[in-house]
Amino acid sequence: GLGLQQPFQRHRRLPFTQRGLRGLERVALAWRAVAPKDPGPWRALAKAQWQSGYLRRAMQSFQESFVRGGRSAEGLASYGRLCLQALDVDAAAAALDEAERLDPENAAALSGKAVLMMWKGSHEQARAYCRRAIAATVAAGRSGDARVRLQRRRTTVVRGSARQAGGTRRRVPRRNPRRRHDAPRRAGGARGAARAQEEQGRA
């Protein structure tokens, strides 16, 4: 499954031309053939069909992924937005409500609920969900930054421990190259002073 998941991710980054979308769907179908009980390929197929404009097929593929254990807040939020686009408001409301119950701070679910409230004409509720979605997005960004900082700190600690385990290196003082070049001059000057003193003694 993982071997086909990576090509699918690469296909998703291609421009959404009709040829690219057909390739995306072919990779998703091949992945599903290898791992039919995995919800991942069904989700991938649903997204490919959605981007191709086959909304009802995409809804069915999403439902198959839910049957196979892929019922997450993120997946339900995506399914809810798809249902809204397919004009199935009841299915959208059920999916987005469940997504919010699973994760009340999920930005995708909250933004989907905002669109749903606008669709129903409940503008105050739509604004409230927009504010919650923005707050959840900001909080997710901060937690992501914190995870990056924590990972960097752990990497620094591991590297420091590895250096200590390998033994501390004795610092060798760096030599000044100018001193090395000046040494002959100083030696010649000392010999000259000695000869001058010797001549004065003879006089």
Salt bridges, closest charged atoms under 4 A:
GLU64 OE1 - ARG68 NH1 2.53
ASP88 OD2 - ARG56 NH1 3.69
ASP97 OD1 - LYS113 NZ 2.86
GLU98 OE2 - ARG71 NE 2.75
GLU100 OE1 - LYS113 NZ 2.76
GLU100 OE2 - ARG132 NH1 3.09
GLU124 OE2 - ARG127 NH2 2.39
ASP182 OD1 - ARG185 NH1 3.83
GLU198 OE2 - ARG202 NH2 2.81
